[in-house]
């Protein structure tokens, strides 16, 4: 059995069925859909949507199944409002064929590219995804810790509008 972040979660070790996790920069990270849904209900937040992310980020997944299969399994367990597909790190895009495979595996669930989208990649990203979560591309010099540059944000959104209107 594993444990989250070096100690038991809620005073207990993780059950083997909860071991959809990976190890890496952030330590051992585990997904527990039932626990997340119970907590959301407990704090009366059922109206707040869940964005699920199943791809390993800054880590290596211990679940060796294809990402599309993982997304299909977990989408059935907790019905997220959208699925985020990450690249291996901040500002690094995921493989677009993996994004397309996730989209095909979970019809009706929006799929978002959650890292690495830039103004230059908007056509390709929106060709396989419903949208993107963008941060680094909008920052001065494309560096995560710099402030957002309004001009970069405008250029990004202009590109999105061009793609969506064509």
Residue pairs with C-beta under 8 A, 6 or more apart in sequence:
1 13
1 14
1 15
1 16
1 19
2 13
2 14
2 19
2 21
2 28
2 30
3 9
3 13
3 14
3 28
4 14
4 21
4 28
4 29
4 30
5 27
5 28
6 27
6 28
8 14
9 30
9 32
9 35
14 30
14 32
18 30
18 31
18 32
19 30
19 62
20 30
20 31
20 54
20 62
20 63
20 70
20 74
21 28
21 29
21 30
21 31
21 61
21 62
21 63
22 28
22 29
22 56
22 59
22 60
22 61
22 62
22 63
23 29
23 59
23 60
23 62
24 56
24 58
24 59
24 60
25 58
25 59
26 58
26 59
29 59
31 54
31 74
33 74
33 77
33 78
34 77
34 78
36 50
36 78
37 78
40 46
40 48
40 50
49 80
49 81
49 82
50 78
50 79
50 80
50 81
51 80
51 81
51 82
51 83
51 84
51 112
52 71
52 74
52 75
52 78
52 80
52 82
52 83
52 84
53 83
53 84
53 85
53 86
53 114
54 67
54 70
54 71
54 74
54 83
54 85
55 61
55 67
55 84
55 85
55 86
55 87
55 94
55 98
56 86
56 88
57 86
57 87
57 88
57 89
57 115
58 88
58 89
61 70
63 70
65 73
66 101
67 85
67 98
67 101
67 102
68 98
68 101
68 102
68 104
68 105
68 106
69 105
71 83
71 102
71 105
71 106
72 105
72 106
74 80
75 83
75 106
75 109
80 109
81 109
81 110
82 109
82 110
82 111
82 112
82 130
82 131
83 102
83 106
83 109
83 110
83 111
83 112
84 112
84 113
84 114
84 133
85 94
85 98
85 99
85 102
85 111
85 112
85 113
85 114
85 129
86 94
86 114
86 115
87 93
87 94
87 95
87 115
87 116
89 115
90 115
90 135
90 136
90 144
91 115
91 116
91 135
91 136
91 137
91 142
91 144
92 115
92 116
93 113
93 115
93 116
93 117
93 121
93 125
94 113
94 114
94 115
94 116
96 113
96 124
96 125
96 127
96 128
99 111
99 113
99 125
99 128
99 129
100 128
102 111
103 111
103 128
103 129
103 130
110 130
110 131
111 128
111 129
111 130
112 129
112 130
112 131
112 132
112 133
113 125
113 128
113 129
113 131
113 132
113 133
114 132
114 133
115 133
115 136
116 136
116 137
117 125
117 132
117 133
117 134
117 137
118 137
118 142
118 156
119 137
119 152
119 155
119 156
119 158
119 159
122 132
122 156
122 159
122 160
122 163
123 159
123 163
125 132
126 132
126 160
126 163
126 164
134 156
135 144
136 142
136 143
136 144
137 152
137 156
138 148
138 149
138 152
138 153
138 156
139 145
139 146
139 147
139 148
139 149
139 152
140 146
140 147
140 148
140 149
140 152
